[in-house]
Each structure stands twice: as C-alpha cells, then as structure tokens.
Amino acid sequence: MTEPVVTLSRALDQAGDVLATVHAEDLDKPTPCGEWSVRDLASHLASGPGRFLQMARGEEVDFAAPAAIPDGAWATTFRAGADDLIHHWHGQPADQAAGAGFQVAEMAVHTWDLARALGRDVELDDEVAEAGLAAMQQGLTDDNRGSVFAPAVSVAEDAGAYDRLAAFAGRDPSA
C-alpha cells in the first residue's frame, strides 16, 4: 500500500486538474452534492487543502462555512493550499500522517462530484479512490453522515473504484 502522503498528493493533483477545467458557463450547473452548484463545490474543494492544514495544526475549522474564493481563482488557491498541506505532512511521523486518509477521501469524492457535474471525461486514479473508500468505511457511519453524505447507494460488486467510492458517499454513479 502506498503511504498516505503520497496518495494525498495524487488526490490533490487530480483535484487541481479538474478545478482548472471550470469555466464561467459551468458555475450554475448542479452537482451530485445536494444543493451545491459547481461554483459552491469549486469553492469548497479549493478551500479544502487550507482548511485541512488548519485542522492538522490543531486549529478549529468550520467546514460548513462558505469559502470566500473569487470566481476563477479556485485552481490557484487550491494549488497554494495543496503545496502547503503536503509540505506539512512530509514532516510528520507515519502515525500522524495516517490522518491524511480522510483528506484523500474528501478530495476523491469531491473530484468525482466536480468531474461528473462538468461532464468531463477525466481519468481518475483508482488507487486514490480505493484509499478514500477505505478511509470513509472506517470513519463514516449512518450516524455521522450529515447533509453532505447521503446514505450509501448500491452498486454492482464489479463496479469501478470511483463508482464504489461515490456510492458509499451517497452518490448514484448511474445517474
């Protein structure tokens, strides 16, 4: 198994790549994330690395608070935060760096959400999805799904890694 920081770096790279494809005409499109538009999801995804870094440093973070990122600045905001986050994790002992697992899950699910909303045919990293799914299965229960993660959706046993991850996160890959 690849170490969590390497997998997180790959998850961040692919999220940044998808964020870079958001255009003005996409902003009001719906997403698999409930009531969020592409604009909302892009802002949430772009603010993720910075918020994860705050959390890793022991700071309080309100993930429900809207991110104040200007339209079109998502990819650059994201990349700066992602670089800082990876730099932080590289200096941590392995047992602490294991905390990057949930960050992989968050990035993987929302990258799938954004690619799906944009209708982009993007090749996503199956190992990132597998790591994200494992982290979600350990930490996400029916009691703590909140409004972001609906109840799991059934998929075929032979479904691809991202379809299984999306389904566990309450998204319908067949929709």
C-alpha positions as CSV (number, residue, x, y, z in Angstrom):
1,M,0.0,0.0,0.0
2,T,1.2,3.5,-0.9
3,E,1.9,5.8,2.1
4,P,-0.9,8.2,2.9
5,V,1.0,11.4,2.0
6,V,1.9,10.1,-1.5
7,T,-1.8,9.1,-2.1
8,L,-2.9,12.5,-0.8
9,S,-0.5,14.2,-3.2
10,R,-2.0,12.3,-6.1
11,A,-5.6,13.1,-4.9
12,L,-4.7,16.8,-4.7
13,D,-3.1,16.7,-8.2
14,Q,-6.2,15.3,-9.8
15,A,-8.5,17.6,-7.9
16,G,-6.4,20.6,-9.1
17,D,-6.5,19.3,-12.6
18,V,-10.3,19.1,-12.6
19,L,-10.7,22.5,-10.8
20,A,-8.6,24.0,-13.6
21,T,-11.3,23.0,-16.2
22,V,-14.1,25.0,-14.5
23,H,-15.4,27.8,-16.8
24,A,-17.8,30.7,-16.3
25,E,-20.6,28.8,-18.2
26,D,-20.3,25.9,-15.7
27,L,-20.8,27.8,-12.5
28,D,-24.6,27.4,-12.1
29,K,-24.7,23.7,-13.1
30,P,-26.0,21.3,-10.4
31,T,-23.7,18.8,-8.8
32,P,-24.1,15.4,-7.0
33,C,-23.6,17.4,-3.8
34,G,-27.2,18.1,-2.9
35,E,-28.0,21.8,-3.3
36,W,-24.4,22.8,-4.3
37,S,-23.8,24.4,-7.7
38,V,-20.5,24.0,-9.5
39,R,-19.5,27.4,-8.0
40,D,-20.2,26.2,-4.5
41,L,-18.4,22.9,-5.0
42,A,-15.4,24.6,-6.7
43,S,-15.1,27.0,-3.7
44,H,-15.4,24.1,-1.2
45,L,-12.9,22.0,-3.0
46,A,-10.4,24.9,-3.5
47,S,-10.6,25.8,0.2
48,G,-10.1,22.2,1.3
49,P,-6.3,22.0,1.5
50,G,-6.1,25.2,3.5
51,R,-8.7,24.0,5.9
52,F,-7.1,20.6,6.2
53,L,-3.8,22.3,7.1
54,Q,-5.5,24.3,9.8
55,M,-7.0,21.1,11.1
56,A,-3.7,19.3,11.0
57,R,-2.2,22.1,13.1
58,G,-4.8,21.6,15.7
59,E,-6.9,24.7,14.8
60,E,-10.7,24.7,14.8
61,V,-12.2,24.6,11.3
62,D,-15.8,25.1,10.3
63,F,-16.1,23.1,7.1
64,A,-19.7,24.2,6.7
65,A,-18.7,27.9,6.5
66,P,-18.8,29.1,2.9
67,A,-15.4,29.6,1.3
68,A,-14.8,33.2,0.1
69,I,-12.9,32.4,-3.1
70,P,-13.4,34.7,-6.1
71,D,-14.8,33.1,-9.2
72,G,-11.9,31.8,-11.3
73,A,-9.4,31.7,-8.5
74,W,-10.1,28.2,-7.5
75,A,-7.2,26.4,-9.1
76,T,-4.5,28.8,-7.9
77,T,-6.0,29.0,-4.4
78,F,-6.2,25.2,-4.3
79,R,-2.6,24.7,-5.6
80,A,-1.1,27.0,-3.0
81,G,-3.0,25.3,-0.2
82,A,-2.2,21.8,-1.5
83,D,1.5,22.6,-1.7
84,D,1.5,23.8,1.9
85,L,-0.5,20.8,3.1
86,I,1.8,18.2,1.5
87,H,4.8,20.1,2.9
88,H,3.2,19.9,6.4
89,W,2.5,16.1,6.1
90,H,6.0,15.3,4.9
91,G,7.4,16.4,8.2
92,Q,5.1,14.2,10.3
93,P,5.7,10.8,11.8
94,A,3.9,8.0,10.0
95,D,1.2,7.5,12.7
96,Q,0.2,11.2,12.4
97,A,0.4,11.3,8.6
98,A,-2.2,8.5,8.6
99,G,-4.6,11.3,9.3
100,A,-4.2,12.3,5.7
101,G,-6.5,9.3,4.8
102,F,-9.7,11.2,5.4
103,Q,-8.3,14.1,3.3
104,V,-7.8,11.7,0.5
105,A,-11.4,10.6,0.8
106,E,-12.7,14.2,0.8
107,M,-10.6,15.1,-2.2
108,A,-11.5,12.0,-4.2
109,V,-15.3,12.2,-3.6
110,H,-15.5,15.9,-4.5
111,T,-13.2,15.5,-7.5
112,W,-15.6,12.8,-8.8
113,D,-18.5,15.1,-8.0
114,L,-17.0,18.0,-9.9
115,A,-15.9,15.9,-12.9
116,R,-19.4,14.5,-13.1
117,A,-21.1,17.9,-12.8
118,L,-18.9,19.3,-15.5
119,G,-19.5,16.3,-17.8
120,R,-15.7,15.9,-18.1
121,D,-14.3,12.6,-19.2
122,V,-11.5,12.6,-16.7
123,E,-9.3,9.5,-15.9
124,L,-9.3,9.4,-12.1
125,D,-6.7,7.5,-10.1
126,D,-8.3,4.2,-8.9
127,E,-5.7,3.9,-6.1
128,V,-6.8,7.3,-4.7
129,A,-10.4,6.1,-4.8
130,E,-9.6,2.8,-3.0
131,A,-7.7,4.7,-0.3
132,G,-10.5,7.2,0.0
133,L,-13.1,4.4,0.2
134,A,-11.1,2.6,2.9
135,A,-10.9,5.8,5.0
136,M,-14.6,6.5,4.6
137,Q,-15.5,3.0,5.6
138,Q,-13.5,3.4,8.8
139,G,-14.9,6.8,9.7
140,L,-18.3,7.4,8.1
141,T,-21.3,5.8,9.8
142,D,-25.0,6.2,9.4
143,D,-24.9,8.5,12.5
144,N,-22.3,11.0,11.2
145,R,-23.1,11.3,7.5
146,G,-24.7,14.7,8.0
147,S,-26.1,16.5,5.0
148,V,-23.1,16.1,2.8
149,F,-23.0,12.3,2.6
150,A,-26.4,10.7,1.9
151,P,-27.0,7.0,2.8
152,A,-24.9,4.6,0.7
153,V,-26.2,3.6,-2.7
154,S,-26.0,0.1,-4.0
155,V,-23.6,-0.7,-6.9
156,A,-22.6,-3.9,-8.7
157,E,-19.9,-5.9,-7.0
158,D,-17.7,-5.4,-10.0
159,A,-18.2,-1.6,-10.1
160,G,-15.1,0.5,-10.6
161,A,-13.3,2.1,-7.7
162,Y,-14.7,5.6,-8.1
163,D,-18.3,4.2,-8.6
164,R,-17.9,2.3,-5.3
165,L,-16.5,5.4,-3.5
166,A,-19.2,7.7,-4.9
167,A,-21.9,5.1,-3.9
168,F,-20.6,4.8,-0.4
169,A,-20.6,8.6,-0.1
170,G,-24.3,8.6,-1.1
171,R,-23.9,9.5,-4.8
172,D,-25.6,7.5,-7.5
173,P,-22.9,6.7,-10.2
174,S,-25.6,5.6,-12.6
175,A,-27.4,9.0,-12.5
